[in-house]
């Protein structure tokens, strides 16, 4: 692991939380996305953030990680800036796990919180995936794609193509 974190201190409270940039860094977003897809065995994921510039960085990295998770070829619905409640409603309708990224300005650094949810909208905890994610990161086993055909894609949402709404 190039930039290790204190997983016991950071991977908690439904996902990852820490001061940016000393406790948590952008790669954590990638790790959380990739690990969530693998532990949830997800072929779909919904992601949104609160609009803060640091949140955007972490959400973008989370989406990239989710598309590079072993053989899952995950399709990420990236809702960009959306309220958490609406993200969860969209994720439930999409029957997909979800991730919501928020940032609270604080001194000496902003506090980033990545919240991870099951497809039923339940916040992850030690019994439904969070411990598994922490273990993967601790062991430096963040999932990567097995081949280029296994790479997923990010679909901005709501998205409209020339044929109408995207799936």
C-alpha positions in Angstrom: 0.0 0.0 0.0 1.6 3.2 -1.1 -0.2 5.5 1.3 -1.4 3.5 4.3 -4.1 4.7 6.6 -5.1 3.8 10.1 -8.0 1.5 9.0 -9.3 1.1 12.6 -9.6 4.9 12.9 -10.9 5.6 9.4 -13.0 2.7 8.3 -16.0 3.2 10.7 -19.3 4.9 11.1 -20.8 3.3 8.0 -17.8 3.8 5.7 -14.8 5.9 5.9 -14.3 9.1 7.9 -11.3 11.3 8.5 -9.5 14.6 8.2 -8.3 15.4 4.8 -5.4 15.2 3.9 -3.7 13.8 7.0 -6.0 10.9 8.1 -7.7 10.2 4.7 -6.6 10.8 1.1 -8.2 10.4 -2.3 -7.1 6.8 -2.8 -9.4 5.9 0.0 -12.3 6.8 -2.3 -11.0 4.3 -4.9 -10.5 1.6 -2.2 -14.0 2.0 -0.8 -15.6 1.9 -4.3 -13.7 -1.2 -5.3 -14.2 -3.0 -2.0 -17.9 -2.2 -1.8 -18.5 -3.7 -5.3 -16.7 -6.9 -4.4 -18.1 -7.4 -0.9 -21.6 -6.6 -2.1 -21.1 -8.6 -5.3 -22.6 -5.6 -7.0 -23.1 -5.2 -10.8 -24.6 -1.8 -10.1 -23.9 1.1 -7.7 -25.4 4.6 -7.1 -23.0 7.4 -6.0 -23.6 11.0 -5.1 -22.0 13.8 -3.1 -22.8 17.1 -1.3 -21.1 19.4 -3.9 -18.0 20.3 -1.8 -14.8 20.3 -3.9 -13.2 17.6 -1.7 -16.3 15.5 -1.9 -16.3 15.7 -5.7 -12.7 14.4 -5.7 -13.5 11.5 -3.4 -16.7 10.6 -5.2 -14.9 10.6 -8.6 -12.3 8.3 -7.2 -14.9 6.0 -5.6 -16.7 5.7 -9.0 -13.4 4.8 -10.7 -12.6 2.2 -8.1 -16.1 0.7 -8.5 -15.5 0.2 -12.2 -12.2 -1.6 -11.5 -13.4 -4.3 -9.2 -12.4 -7.8 -10.2 -14.9 -9.4 -12.7 -18.0 -7.4 -11.7 -18.0 -4.9 -14.6 -20.1 -2.6 -12.3 -22.3 0.1 -13.9 -22.0 3.2 -11.7 -24.9 5.6 -11.7 -23.2 8.8 -10.8 -25.8 11.3 -9.6 -23.2 14.0 -8.7 -24.6 16.5 -6.2 -27.7 15.0 -4.7 -29.1 14.8 -1.2 -28.4 11.6 0.6 -32.1 10.8 1.0 -32.8 11.1 -2.7 -29.7 9.0 -3.5 -31.0 6.2 -1.2 -34.4 6.3 -2.9 -32.8 6.1 -6.4 -30.5 3.3 -5.2 -33.4 1.3 -3.9 -35.3 1.7 -7.1 -32.2 0.7 -9.0 -31.7 -2.2 -6.6 -28.1 -1.3 -6.0 -25.8 -0.4 -3.1 -25.0 3.2 -2.7 -22.2 5.6 -1.6 -22.7 9.2 -0.5 -19.7 11.5 0.1 -19.9 14.6 2.2 -17.3 17.1 3.6 -17.5 19.3 6.6 -15.0 22.2 6.7 -13.0 22.1 10.0 -9.5 23.2 11.2 -6.9 21.9 10.7 -8.5 20.1 7.7 -11.8 19.2 6.2 -13.5 16.1 7.5 -14.6 13.7 4.7 -17.3 11.1 5.3 -17.9 8.3 2.8 -21.1 6.5 3.7 -21.8 3.1 2.2 -25.2 1.5 2.0 -26.7 -1.9 1.1 -29.1 -2.2 -1.8 -31.9 -1.9 0.8 -30.5 1.4 1.9 -29.0 0.1 5.2 -25.8 1.8 6.3 -22.9 -0.6 6.4 -21.7 -1.8 9.8 -19.5 -4.5 11.2 -22.1 -7.2 10.4 -23.0 -6.4 6.8 -19.8 -5.6 4.9 -17.8 -2.9 6.7 -15.5 -5.3 8.5 -14.8 -7.1 5.2 -13.9 -3.9 3.5 -11.6 -3.0 6.4 -9.9 -6.4 6.2 -9.3 -6.1 2.4 -7.7 -2.7 2.9 -5.6 -3.9 5.9 -4.3 -6.8 3.9 -3.6 -4.6 0.8 -6.1 -6.6 -1.2 -8.1 -3.8 -2.8 -9.7 -5.5 -5.8 -8.5 -4.7 -9.3 -10.0 -5.9 -12.6 -9.1 -9.4 -13.8 -9.0 -8.2 -17.5 -10.1 -5.2 -19.6 -13.5 -6.9 -20.4 -14.2 -6.8 -16.6 -14.0 -3.1 -16.4 -17.3 -1.4 -15.6 -18.5 2.1 -16.6 -19.7 5.3 -15.1 -23.1 6.6 -16.3 -24.0 10.2 -15.3 -27.5 10.2 -13.9 -30.0 11.3 -14.8 -28.6 10.7 -18.2 -30.3 11.2 -21.6 -28.9 9.8 -24.9 -30.1 10.4 -28.4 -32.4 7.4 -27.9 -33.9 8.7 -24.6 -33.1 7.9 -21.0 -30.1 5.6 -20.3 -30.7 2.5 -18.3 
